[in-house]
Amino acid sequence: MIKLIATDMDGTLLDRDGNIPNDFVQVLKQLDEKKIKFVIASGRPYTNLRNIFESKVNNLQYICDNGAFVVDNKNTSIIDTIDKETVKEIIKESIDIPDIELILCAEKGAYHRYCDEKFMNEINKYYVDKIEIENLLNVEDDIFKISICDLNNPISNSYTVLGPKFEEELNVVVSGKEWVDIMSKRVNKGVALEKIQKDLNISYEETMVFGDFYNDIEMLQKAYYSFVMENANEEMKQYGNFVAKSNHQNGVMEAIKEYVLK
């Protein structure tokens, strides 16, 4: 029996226009009646996720910032932070990479430099509590994630520089078409989901997970009912035991109806 469902947001739960499924609230009500926990697991920060869902449902748990920050019944926990000297090293290594901006993510908000409209349009999609600063090296806050907004294809641009340099020490992952995320090695969506499973005494066999991108791999590995979206690239399909219909076809809700609510 499935007792816990976790889903990624972009490319998974949301449709191509970024909309929540029309039947989301109805399905969540049915899951709540069955006492099945529902987790939103995203690279987005908590404030963004809260603004999207709080007016619709109030019984969600959140894995935020790709697992760096977890919210359960409004109780928050930071899984791990990045050493301050390492943060400064990443900032310095990023200076000569073209077409990128860095966002330093902390509990107080997201720090970024003053930047032009093309970057702000992308940053504003995901970050609400923004703190503009002239020099990122002056940030003294504890940083649990560094996001790189890369408008020049992160796989061939920022990741090629920062991945080889830092991935032995840190978790460096391409998390979207314009994004690379850097976190502690102890941080990913899978670690955060495992924490929730242990807290609730829910097993691998009782968990359902949906994802579509590389930052979902560890989370998919924590559930027998692991669904990769049809719209994911073919390489991702190996990480799921099942394939859900695409996000354009309401794949998450349809799979829940078939496997849980039928």
N, C-alpha and C positions, 0 to 999 in steps of 0.2 A: 504493500500500500504506500502510495506517495504521500509524504508528510511535509515536504519542503520543495518549493519551486524557486529557482533563481534565473533571471534573464538579463542579458545585456540590453542596452537601449538602442543606440544608433545602428541601423542595418539589421536589427533583430526585432525588438518589440515595436519600434516606431516605423511608420511607412516611409516611402521615399520623400515625402514632404515634411517629415518630422512629426507626424500626428500620432497620438495614442489611438489604439483600436477603438472603434465605436462601442464594442461590447465589453470593454475593459472593466468598467465598474460593475456590470452585471456578473461577469465571470469572477471577479474578486469577491463579490458578495457570496457567491456559491462556494468558493474556496474557504472563505471565513466560516461559513456554516459547518463545513467539514473539518474545521480547525487545521487547515493546511496553511503553513506560513509562506508568504510571498516576499521575495527579495529582489530589489532592483540593484543590479550590479553594473557599474558604469565607470568610464574614465572621467565622467563629469564630477564636479564638486557637489557637496551636499546642498548648498544653497540653491544651486540650479535645479537639482532633483526635487527638493522640497517645494520650490515654486511651481513645478510642473504638476506634482501629485497631491499636495496637501489639501487642496480644495475639493479633490475628488474622492480620495480614500485616506483614512488615517491609521491604518493598521499595517503599514509596510515597514520592512527593514531595508537598510541601504548599505551596499558596499560601494563606497565612493572613491574617486581618484585611483581607479584600478586596484583597489584593495588596500590603499594606505590608510583609509579613514572609514570606520564602520559606525553606523548609527542604528541602535536597537531601542525602540520605544523612547527615542530622543536622548538616550544615554549614548555618549560618544566615546570612541576609543581610537587612538592613533596606534597603528600596528608597529611602525618604526619610522625613524627619521634618517636623513642623510647627514653625515658628518659635515660640519660647517666648512672645514678646509676643502673637503671634496666638492661641496657646492661652489666654492670660489674657483676651484680648478676647472669645473665644467663650464662656468661662465667665461673664463679666460680662453678655454679651448674653442668656444663657440663664436668668438669675435669675428673670425675670418670666414665663417660659413655664410654664403650668400642667401638672401631671401628667407631669413628666419628671425623669430623673436622668442625669447625665453619667458616663461611664466613660472615663478617660484611659489609653490602652493604651501600654505600654512593654515593653521586653524583660524587665525584672524582674517585671512583673505588671500588673494592672489596678487603677488607683486609682479609688475612688468614695467618696462621702460616706456617713455612717451614714444608712440609709434604712429605710422600713417594709417589712413582709412582702410586700406586693403587688409592690414593685420587686425585692426580693431573690429572690422566686420566679422572676422572669424572668431576672435577672442570673445566678443560679446555673445556669441551663440551659446557659450558654455560657462562663462564666468560672470557672476553677479557682484560679489564683494571684491572689487578690483582696487588695487592700491598702486597708483602711478608713481614711479620713482626715477630719478635721473640716472643713478648708478646702482645696478643690482648688487655690486660688491659691498654696498653699505647696508644691506638687509641683515639684521641680527636675529630675526625670528627663527624658530625651529622649522626646517623645511622637510616635508614628508614626500613631496613629489616635485620634479622639475618637468614641465611640459614644454616641448618645442613646437611652436607653430611654424611649419615649413611649407611655404607656398611653391617650392621647387621640387616636389616629389621626395618625401622623407627617405624612402628606400634607397634612392640613388644620391641623396644629398646629405642631410644631417646625420642619418644613421651610419653612413659609410665612414664618417669621421669619428663620431662619438661611440658607436658600438664597439669597434676594436679597441678603443682606448679605455673604456670603462666597464664593459660587460663582464669581465672577470670578477670585478668588485661589486657591481651593481646590476640591477635588473633593468636592461635597456630594451624597450619594446616599441615597435611601430604599432600605434594604437588607432590609426585612422588615416584617411587619404592625405591629410595635412598635418599629422601629429606624430611625434615621438615622445614617449614618457620614460623618465628615469626615476627609479626608486631603489630602496634598499633591496638586497637579495632576498630578504625575508618578507618582501611585499609582492603580492600579486592577488588576483581575484580568487584563486584557488585557496590560498592560505586564509584569506578572510572568510570564505565560505566554510572552510573546515572549522574555523573558530565557532561559527554559528551552529554548525552541525553538532559540535561537542557540547556547546551550551544547551542545546535543545535535546540532546541525546537522540539524534537522527542519523541514520546510517547512509552509506553509499547507495544501497539498494532502495532506500526510501526517498531519494533525491532526484529531482528533474532539473536540468540546466539547458539553457538556450544561448548560443553565441554564434558569431560570424567572422571574428577577426582574431589575429594572433594574440592579442591581450586576453582572449577568452580561453586559451588552451588549457591552462592549469585548472580553471574552474570546471571545464568540461570533464576533466579527468577525475573530478570528485563525485561524479554521479553515474549510476548505471543508465538512467534515462537521459543521456547526453545527446542533445539535438543540435546539429549544425544546420544553419539556414541554407536553403536551396540557392540563395543569391550570393553565398560566400564563394570565394575562389576555390578551385578544385583541390588545391593543396590542403585546405582546411578540413575537407570532408573526412580525412583519415582520423580526425580527433574526436569524432562523435560516433556513438553506436546507432544513431538514427539521423535521418534528414527530415527537417520540417519544411513545409512550404515556405516560399520566400516571404520577406517582410511586406512585399507588395500585395501578398495574398493572405495577410493576417495569420501567418504561419504559427506564431506562438499560441495565440488563442485557439486556433483550430486543433493543434496538438493537445492542448490542455483539455479541450472538450472531448477529444477522442480517447485519451489515455486516463483521464482523471474524473471527468464529469459524465461520461457516457452511461 
